[in-house]
Amino acid sequence: MTPEQLANAVATLLASPPNVTPADLIAMRVKIGLTQEKLAARLNVNTRTIQHWEAGTRKPPTSAVIVLTLMSANP
């Protein structure tokens, strides 16, 4: 993905952030090939945070959803 394509993708996602379910979050993480621990490290959050998102007890911030969406589009 070129820098211009990335900028366009981010702008599109910011304008209309995807609505993801806990199952979507798990699927994106698995597609990227990361464990909860490794994803937490990449996003600079605690592993429990990822566990809460995937259990549906907490909702991830839009920024995290955008990053996961971009990562899973280009694993």
N, C-alpha and C positions, 0 to 999 in steps of 0.2 A: 504494500500500500504506500503510495507516495505521500509526502507531507500534505499536499493539497487535498488528496482523497481523504486523508485522516481528518483534516480540518473540516471538510464538508460533512463527513460522517458524524463528527462530534457536534457540529452545529445542528444537524438534523436531529440527533438524539436529544440535544438540549431543548430544542423547540418542541419536541414531542417525546418525552421519556417513555421507554417501554414499561408496561405494567407486567411485572414478573411475579410468578407464584414461587413458593418454596421449591416445588418440583422443577421449575425452570432454572432456578439457581443451582440446584444439584446437577441438572443436566449440563449446564454451561461449565461448571467446575470439572465434571467428568470429561467433557469434550476437550477442555484445555489440558487435561491429564494431570491435575493437581490434587493433592490431598487437602483436607481442610486446613491442616497446619501450614502447608506450603502456600496456599492461597492467602491465608491470614498474614503470613510474612510478606508476600508481595503487595498486599493492600495496606500493610502496616497497622493491622488490627489484631486483637486477641483471637485465638482460636475459638473461644466461647462465643464471640460475636458471629463468626461464620456459622457455628452450630445453631445459634438463635435464629439467624436468617433462614437457614435451611429447615428449621423446625416450625417456622412461621410465628414464633413468639415475638420477634422483632422484625421491623421492616428495614431493609438496607437503604442508605441514603441514595439519592439519584446519582451522585457521582460514582458510587460503587457499582450501581446497575449499568451505567454507561461504560465504565471500564470493563466489567465482565462481558458485556455485549460485544465490545470491540475485540476483546481477547478471544472470545469464542468464535467470532467471525473469521479470525485469522490465527488459529492455534499454533 
